[in-house]
Amino acid sequence: MSLSKMKKEDLELLSNKDITNLILEESKKPINTADLFRKIIKLLDLPESTFEAKIGDYYTALSTDKRFILLDDGKWDLRSRHTSDKVAKVTDEDEDEEEEEDNDSDSEKEESEELEEDSYDDTDEEYDGNTNEELKDLVVIDEDELELEQ
């Protein structure tokens, strides 16, 4: 259904993102944030002060919605109209290099884990000994006693 044919009451039931989706579907071309939000304000008969007060929230909502994409020229469009045209080609040489790197990183990871385990055990024993010695002179004070001292 066309936006111009929709009743105001029906539009009010839609979120700003849903209205934006309909606007972009009808326009068939990208539109900048300000123009999109002004169209929504006009469709919903909102006061002009709404633009200044809510434009930031509107931009954030579009940024987090997967249906929309922000183009290089600062205009929004439907993500469904844009596809990634980059395709990675893997050659036999690339696969051989990746396998060698994987083998190297596996052995390095195992050595690193062994070092971490050894150092953790030593530190843990020293920590327990020092902690008990330092805590023996501590006194626990009740909140009521603390208030009396002040």
N, C-alpha and C positions, 0 to 999 in steps of 0.2 A: 504494500500500500504506500502511496506517495505521502510525503510529509505534509504537503500543502492541503491534502484531502483529509488529514487526520484532525480530529477534534482536539481542542486544547486539553480537555479532561483526559483523553487517551495519552497525549504527550506527557502530561504530568505524572502518569503512572510509570513512565520509562525513566531510566537513569540517564544522566548526561552522556555517559559513554555509549549507551544504546542509541540515543538521538544522534550522536556524532557518527556512529556506524551508518545510520540511515542517510545522513547528509552526504557522507563520502561515497556511498553507493550510488546516490542520485547524481552527484556532481561529476563522477567519472574522472576527476582530476584531484591532485593534492591541494590542500588548503592549510594556511598557517593557523596557529593556535588562536590568535586574537579574532580572526574572522569566523572561525568555527564557534567560539564561545559567544560572539555577538549574534550569530544566527540562532543559537539556542535561547539566548535571552529574548530575542525578538519572537521566536515561536512560542515561548512560555509567557510572554508579556510581563517579564520581570523588570524591576526598576534598573536604571543605568548604574546605580551604585553597586549593584550585584557584580558588575564586571570587575571593578577594582578590588572588591572584597574577596572574590572567589576564583579569580583567574589562576592564581598559584595552585590552588587545590585541583582545579580542572587540568592543568598541565601535568601535575603529578599523577592524576588518575589515568590520563592517556599514556603516560610513560610506563605505567605498571600493567597496562592491559595488553595482552598478547595479540589482540586483533589489529592493533595500529603499529605503524612504523614511522619514525621521524626521519625524514630524508635529509640529505646534505644541505639542501637549500632552506631548511627550517620549516618545511611544510609536512603535514601529516597525511598519510595515505593508509589504505587497507593493506595489511601485511599479505593478504592472499593475492594481491596483484604483483607482488615482488618475490622473485625466487633467487636463490643463490646460483650464480652461473660459474662458480669456481669448482673445479673437479681436480682432485689430487691424483696424479698418475704414479703408481708404484712400479719401479723397475726391479729386475732381479738383483742388481747391485745394491739398491736401497734396502731390500729385504735382508741381504747378507750383512750389511752394516748394522742394521737394527738388531739382528740376532747376536752379533758380537757385543754390542753395547749392553744388551740385556744380560748376557753372561757376566760381563764385567761388573755391572751394577748389582747383580745378585750376590757375588762373592764379597763385594764391598759392604753390602747391607748386612751380611752375616757377621763379618768382622766387627762392624759398628755395634751390632746388637750384643756381641760377646763383651766388648769393652764396656758398654753401658751396664750390663749385668754385674760385672766385676766391680766397677766403681760404685754402684748402688749399694752393694753388700757392705763394703768398707765404710762408706759414709753413714750407713744406717746404724752400725754398731757404735761408732763414735758419737753419734747424735744422741742415742739413748743414754749413754753414760754421762754426758755433759748435762743433759736435761734433768736427770734425777738429782744431780748434785746442786744445780742452780735452783731447783724448786723446793728444796727442803726447808728453806727459811721463809717461804711465802705464807701469809696469813690471809684467810678468807674473811671479808668484812660484809656484814649484812647491810642491805640498803638503808634500814632504819638507823643503824649506827653511823653510816656515812652522812646522813642528813643531820644527825646530832652534832657531828664534828664541825659542820659548816655553820 
